[in-house]
Amino acid sequence: MVVGVAIIGSGIFVSKEHLPAVQVTSSLTLKAIYSRSLSSARNLGSDISSLDLYSNDAGAGRTYQDLLERTDVEAVIIALPILMQPEFIKRALEAGKHVLAEKPIAKDVATATELLEWYEKNINTSKVTFCVAENYRFFDSVIFAREQVEKLGRVLGFNVRLQNMVKLGGRYIETEWRKKPEYQGGFVLDAGIHCIAGLRMLLGPENAPVRVAAFSEQLQNHLPPVDTLNATVKTKSGVTGSFAVSFGTTYDEYELSVACEKGAVYRDRAGTSFEVGIGGAVVVRSEGKQERTEFMNEEFGVKQEVKAWAKALETGLQDPRQKPEEALRDLEMLEAMLRSGEQNGQPVDLPVT
């Protein structure tokens, strides 16, 4: 079974990740690309020369709706600016297309909840699937780290540290919608939500976060509305840990660690470069020994993510890591931290799941 797909969007991540991922997935065949402008679609390069391009300015018969009416396009990958995603998701689902939409699921919990309620009420969810792409759940190193946590017994504590400087001139900050965000959190939402997904995966449902208390600030003028978030997190098992994310600091570090009864697990970057996507590494310390395993070929996890989505389309069994409810839980946690930060560290409870 080969599924015809279209990519909705032509930004950096589409060019670097989604397009190559679809092209190497044998059970998917790329039929078309939509972008807000024809020029941006064409800028994806020579790899798309044989594809049909759709855009707001491509003329009659080349709109987004025209693409959705194609019977040979059964599914779409949507990777647009955060504020645009819900509308495009709804229209695709209404047209009977399976959807894999980039994280976050929406700009805030209220919008995400409304989207999910609309999906459940208006779409036959057994026939038309809605998935959210969170590549951290498909990093080989994160999967391996979770397996090690499960082997080491009861969780005793955890820490997340992602800190670096997003400088002007970088490829992501120079995207207009990121430079002047009209959504909560700025880079803390757009990039920091990955860390929440990774943490929740390592902790597992038995250690689901239930309360947060955070302080937030904007250290750099070019990173509104906040670029730094420092929080304490409590889980339903009673364990506490820390969550520190900053995109406006001269610190340069990344680590996701979990302490267990029989040892500790650390997931960090492979090699010496900070560049996310070169690979991850997992260090396990137990019984006086330390073992380090590197995953140099995991890249950004998008090829694994798209392959899992393609398998779900083929089998009809949705990968639980891509269910929109998981993305909603990520967003609930991040939004709670932002609300706590606005209230000078006042604790905020998360919805019980």
N, C-alpha and C positions, 0 to 999 in steps of 0.2 A: 504493500500500500504506500503510495507516494501522495503527499498532501501538498496542494498548491497554496503558497503563502504570499503575502505582501508585507512589506515593511513600511510603517507609517512614521516618517521622520527621516532626517538626513544629517543629524548632528554628529558630534565627535564620537560618541559611543556607538552610534550606528555604523559609522565608517570603520572604526577600529575593532569593534566587537560583534555587533549583531549581523552585519553583512557577511563577514567571514564565517561566522558560526552557522548561518543558514546554508552557506555554500558547501560546507564540509559535512552536513547532515544528509545522509543518503536518502532518508525517507521524506525529505522536504524538497520542493522545487520552487524557486523564487520566480514569481510571475510579474510583479510590479512593485514600484516604490511611489509613495506619496510624500510630498513635501509642500510646505507653505508657498515656496516659489520654485519655478522650474530650474532656475539657475543653481539653487542649492542642491536640488536633486542631481543635476548633472555633475556637480562638484564631487560626487562620490567616486568618480573615476571611471576608468575604461572597463572595469568589471561589470558595469551595468549597461553597457552599450546595446545589448540585445533585449533589455527589459523595457516594458511600458512604463512611462513616467506620468504621474498625475500631480497636479498642483492647482492652487487658486488662480494662477495666471496662465494655465496651459491651454485654455480655450475649451470650446464645446466638446462634451464627451470625455473630458479629462479631469473632472472634479473628484473629490473624495467619495461623493455619493455614487458616481459612475463606477469607481473602483469596487465599491461594496456590492454593486449589482452584478458583478462578474461571477458566473457560476463556477469558473475554474479556480477561483480564490476561495478556499475553505477556511482559512485562518489568517490572522494578522498579528504582527508584533508592533506594538505602539510605543514609541520612544520620543515623546514630545516634551516641551516645557511643562513643568508641574501643573500650572493652572489650566492648561489645555486638556490634560489627560482625560478627566471624567466624561466630557462631552464626546470625545472621539471613541472612548470605550463604549459608551451607551449606543452610539450609532452603529458601531460594528456588531455589537451583540444583537441589536434589533434586526440587523440584516442577516442574522444567523451565522455569523463568523465566530469561530473560536478566537479568544483574545489572550495574548501574553503581553501584559503592560508593564513598563518599567516602574520600579519603585520611585518614590513612595506611592502608595495607593492613591493618595490625594493630599491636598495642602494642609488639611486638618482632620481631626477625628469626626467632626460633624459632617463634613463633605463625604468622607469615606463611608460612614455609617449609612448616609442617605443613598450612596451608590450601591452598597451591598443590599439594602432593603429593596431598592428599585430592581436590582438583578433578580432577587428571589421572587418578587411579585410579578414581574413582567416577562421573564425569560424562562423557557423550559430548560432548567439547569442540568437536566439529565442528558440533554442533547447538544446544548451550546455551553461550552465551558469558559470560565473567566479565571485566568491565572495572573499572578503578579510575579515579576522577575526580581529576585533578590539573590545576586550571584554569590554572596557570602555563604549561603546555605549549600552551595555546590563546590566550594573550594575543597580540594582533596585534603588539604591540611586541617581544615575545620572539621570535616567528617572524621578524620583520623583522631583528632583531639577529643572529640565527643566519645569515641570508642574507648579511649584511654581513661577518660573521666569515669565512664561506667564501670571500668574494671577496678578502680581504686577506692570504691566505697563512698560513704556519705560525704557530701560536699560540706566543707567547713568555711569557705570564704572564696572571694573572687575579686579580680581587678581588671579594669579596662583602661588602657592608656593609648590614645592616638593623638599625637601632638606634632605640629609642624607649622610652617608659614606658607600660606597661599599668597604669593606675590603678584602684583599687577604685571600683566604681560603674559601670564600663564594661559594655557589654552582653555581652561574651564572658566576662570574668572573673567576672561574677556568675552564670554557669551553674555549678551545684553541682559537676558532674564536672570542670570546669576549675579551679575554686577549690581543690578538694581532689583533685588527680590521683592515681590509683592506677596510673599508668603512668610509664615513664621519661621524663625530660626536661621534663614539664609543657608550658608554652607553646613551649619550644624544639622539641619534637616536633610539637605540634599546628600551629604556624604556621611554625616554622623550616624544616620539610621542604619548603615551597614554594620556598625559596631554593636548596635542593639540586637540585630538579627544574629550576629555571631555569638554574642553572649547568651541569648535565649536558647540557641541551639546547643551550646555546651552545657548549660545548666539543666536542660530538659524540663518537661512539664512538672516534675516533682519539685522543682525549685523555681517555679514561675514567680517573677517579681510582683509584689503586691503594694509596695509603698516606696516613694522616692522623696528625697529632700535635696534641693540643688541650689547652687549659686551660679549665675550666668553674668557675662560681661562682654563688651565689645572692646577689644584691645587695639584693633586696627580700623582706621576710618573707612577704608575701602571694603570692609566686610560687615555691612549692616545685616540685620539689626543686632545680632550677637554673633561672636565667633568662638566663644569659650563657654564650656559647661562642665562644672564639677559637682558630682552628685554622690550621695550615699543611697544604696538600694537595699531594700529588705525583701526577702522571698517568703513564700507561704510556708516554707519549712523552718522559718525563723532565722536563717543565715543572712548575714549582711555582707556587702562588698562595696567597692568604689567604682565610679565611672567618670573618667576625666578625658574630655575631648576638646582640643583647641586647634583652630586653623590660623591663629594669629600670634603664635609664640615662636621664640627661637629654639625651644626644645625640638628635638628631632627623634621621636621614639614611637614605637608601636608594640603593644603587647596585650594579649588577652590571656589571663591566667586563672586557673581554678585550683584551689587547695582541697584535697580530699583526705580521708582518714589514713590511707596507705601511701600517700604521696601527692605530688603536685604536677599539673600539666600547664605548659606555657606554649602559646601559639604566637610566633612573631614572624618577622620577614626573613627570607632566605638571603644568604650572602651579606653584603654590606650596604647595598643601595636602599634608599627609602622608597624608590619608585614602586608603587603598588602594582601588582601584576607580574613581577618577575618571578614570583614563587613564594611559598610560605614554608615555615619550619615549625616543627613541634619538638619541644624538649619535655621529657618525662623524668622526674626525679622521684625515686622510690627505693626504699631499703638501702640507702647509702650509695645508690648508683644513679648515673645520669646518662640518658640516651637521647640523641638528637637525630631526627629524621627530617630531611629536606624534600620539598616537593617543587622542583624547579620547573616542571612543565604544566603546572596548574593554571598559569597565566591569570586571567581575570575570572575564570570559572564560567564564562558565558557559553563556551562551546558545550560544556557539561550540562549547563542549564537548558540550552536549546535542545540538546539531544534528549534530555528527560521529558521536555514538553512534547517533542515529536513522538516519543514512545507512548506518552499518555494519549495523544490524539489517535494513535494506532490501536491501542488496547482499550481505550475508553475508561481507563483508571487514572484519575488525576493524581499527580505526585503531591503528597501532603505538604511538601515544602513550598509549593507554588499556590496553595490555596489562598484566596484573598483574606481570609480570616487571620492567617499568620501575619500578613502585611499590616492588617489593622492592629494586631497586638503590638507590633513594632512601633507603629505610629502613636498608639495610646501611651506607651512608655516614654517616648521622646517628648510628646506634648505635655505629659505630666511633669517632666523635668523642667521644661520651659516655663510652665505655669508656676512651679515652685520657685524658680529663679526670679520671676517677676514679683513674687511675694516674699523676697528676701529669705529664702530657705524654708518657708513654711511647708511641712510635709503634705504630700498629695497622694491619695489612695488610688490605685488602679482598679479597673473593673474586675470583678471576680469571674474567673473562667473555669 
